[in-house]
Amino acid sequence: MQSLTKLRYLTSGESHGPGLYTVLEGMPSGLPIEVEYINDQLARRQKGYGRGGRMKIETDQVEITAGVRHGYTLGAPICLSIQNSDWKNWQDEMSVSPTDKPLKRVVTRPRPGHADLVGGIKYDFRDLRNVLERASARETTSRVACGAVARRLLEEFGVKIAGHVTAVGPVRARVLPATAEEILQKTEETPLRCLDAEAETKMVALIDEAKKMGDSLGGIFEIVVDGLPPGLGSYVQWDRKLDGRLAQAMLSIQAVKGVEIGDGFDNALKFGSQVHDPIYYDAAKKAFTRSSNRAGGLEGSMTTGLPLIVRGALKPISTLYEPLHSVDIETKQEFEASVERSDTCAIAAAAVIGEAVIAITLADAFLEKFGGDSLREIRRNYDGYIEQVREY
Ligand SMILES: Cc1cc2nc3c(=O)[nH]c(=O)nc-3n(C[C@H](O)[C@H](O)[C@H](O)COP(=O)(O)O)c2cc1C
C-alpha cells in the first residue's frame, strides 16, 4: 500500500517518553496551516466522558518543526512534534540511557486484551512496559495532528468531516440524520459526541456504573464526510479500492475491531431491492441523483459524491480496575493482571481519531486523483474534473 500512496506518514514516540513525533510526506506546497488549527483537533481528542487521569495531565500542543514556512506548506516533509507533559514523572523509568536506579514500574502481569503478552513474547522483553508504552493509544495523538493537516487540505475543496457516537455498550442512539457540519455544531460541547441527548444520558450513567464496578466499555462511532467529488478511489486494482483503504485505516486505530460502510451489516440481512440506491436524473441540475444512500457514499470502491458514512466498533478498554485472570511472565504464577492508569470508555476520542484517519486516507485518494505539487495546480486539476463531471 505504502508504495502507491501519495501521502505517507510515520509516527514515533512512547506513551511516557519525551514526546510524539510524526513525519508527513506528500502534502503539496501552498496549503495554509497554523499550529492553532492542529491544536484545536488535539484538544477535541482529549475530551469525552469516561477518560482517565492522563488526559487531565496533558494539554497537547503541536510544534511544527519542518515543512511549513510563514504559515504555508513547502511541499517538503512536515514534522509535527508533541511533548508529553507526563514525561517529567517518568524520566528514570523511561530513560534513553542505561540507568542504575531500580525501576518501580516494571510490568510482568499481562492484561488480557492488550498487546502486553504477545508483544513480550515477540520482542523478547521481560518488562512488558516496553510493549505497552508503544501499543498505547497515546500514539493516536500523532495521527490526529497528521489528520488535521489532511483535513485542512480537504477543507480547501469544501470537504467536511465529522465523527459522532452511536452506541456505548448496549445503549444505542436513535438514528438522527445530520450533515457533517450539523454533527460538529451539535456534538462539540456534549459529553460523548452523541446527537441523541436522551441516549447520551443513559450512556453517561452506564459509564459511571462501569467505573464503579472497575469495568470498562466500548461502543460504536460513525464518521460522516460531506462534499467529496465522485470518483475518488478505483475498482481496477485491489489496493486502489477506497473501501479497503478506509477499512484498513479504521482498523489501525487501537481497539477498533469492526468497520461498516453505509448500512453494511443491516444490508446483508435484506433483499437487494431494499438495499441499493436507485438512480435518477435531475434535468434542471443536469446531475444524477439518488433517492437513498444506503451504500454510504461508495460504489465499486469509488466515492459516489454522496456523503461517505463509515462506522467503527471499539472494543471495551482492556485495563480493568477489577483485573481479569492473568499469569506473571517471570514466576508463571496465577495473578490478576496489572493495572495501568486507564480510561473507562474512550469512544468520544475514538470518533475524533476516526475523523483523522479517514481524513488522511481521503486526502491520499484526493492527491492521487488531482495530484500536483502546489495547491494551485491541484485546484486547476480539481476544477477541470468537476467541469467534466457536470458535462457527463
Ligand atoms: C482513544 C483510545 C484510548 C484508549 N485508552 C486505553 C486505556 O486507557 N487503557 C487501555 O487498556 N486501553 C486503552 N485503549 C485501547 C488499547 O490501546 C488497545 O486495546 C491496545 O493497544 C491493544 O490493541 P488492540 O485492542 O487493537 O488489539 C484506548 C484506545 C483508544 C482508541
The ligand as a MOL file (V3000), in Angstrom:
LIG
                    3D

  0  0  0     0  0            999 V3000
M  V30 BEGIN CTAB
M  V30 COUNTS 31 33 0 0 0
M  V30 BEGIN ATOM
M  V30 1 C -8.6900 6.7740 22.3830 0
M  V30 2 C -8.2970 5.4560 22.9580 0
M  V30 3 C -7.9390 5.3980 24.2900 0
M  V30 4 C -7.5830 4.1830 24.8650 0
M  V30 5 N -7.2800 4.1580 26.1870 0
M  V30 6 C -6.9580 2.9710 26.7680 0
M  V30 7 C -6.6900 2.9060 28.1600 0
M  V30 8 O -6.7230 3.9140 28.8770 0
M  V30 9 N -6.3900 1.7030 28.6930 0
M  V30 10 C -6.3600 0.5570 27.9290 0
M  V30 11 O -6.0990 -0.5080 28.4540 0
M  V30 12 N -6.6180 0.5850 26.6120 0
M  V30 13 C -6.9150 1.7640 26.0050 0
M  V30 14 N -7.1840 1.8040 24.6630 0
M  V30 15 C -7.1220 0.5620 23.8760 0
M  V30 16 C -5.7240 -0.0090 23.7310 0
M  V30 17 O -4.8230 0.9600 23.2480 0
M  V30 18 C -5.7440 -1.2340 22.8070 0
M  V30 19 O -6.7570 -2.1110 23.2020 0
M  V30 20 C -4.3980 -1.9630 22.8720 0
M  V30 21 O -3.4010 -1.1380 22.3140 0
M  V30 22 C -4.3850 -3.3040 22.1490 0
M  V30 23 O -4.6730 -3.1510 20.7920 0
M  V30 24 P -5.9560 -3.8140 20.1300 0
M  V30 25 O -7.1110 -3.5870 21.0510 0
M  V30 26 O -6.1240 -3.0830 18.8390 0
M  V30 27 O -5.6900 -5.2770 19.9540 0
M  V30 28 C -7.5660 3.0040 24.0770 0
M  V30 29 C -7.9220 3.0730 22.7220 0
M  V30 30 C -8.2980 4.2910 22.1650 0
M  V30 31 C -8.6950 4.3400 20.7100 0
M  V30 END ATOM
M  V30 BEGIN BOND
M  V30 1 1 1 2
M  V30 2 1 2 3
M  V30 3 2 2 30
M  V30 4 2 3 4
M  V30 5 1 4 5
M  V30 6 1 4 28
M  V30 7 2 5 6
M  V30 8 1 6 7
M  V30 9 1 6 13
M  V30 10 2 7 8
M  V30 11 1 7 9
M  V30 12 1 9 10
M  V30 13 2 10 11
M  V30 14 1 10 12
M  V30 15 2 12 13
M  V30 16 1 13 14
M  V30 17 1 14 15
M  V30 18 1 14 28
M  V30 19 1 15 16
M  V30 20 1 16 17
M  V30 21 1 16 18
M  V30 22 1 18 19
M  V30 23 1 18 20
M  V30 24 1 20 21
M  V30 25 1 20 22
M  V30 26 1 22 23
M  V30 27 1 23 24
M  V30 28 2 24 25
M  V30 29 1 24 26
M  V30 30 1 24 27
M  V30 31 2 28 29
M  V30 32 1 29 30
M  V30 33 1 30 31
M  V30 END BOND
M  V30 END CTAB
M  END
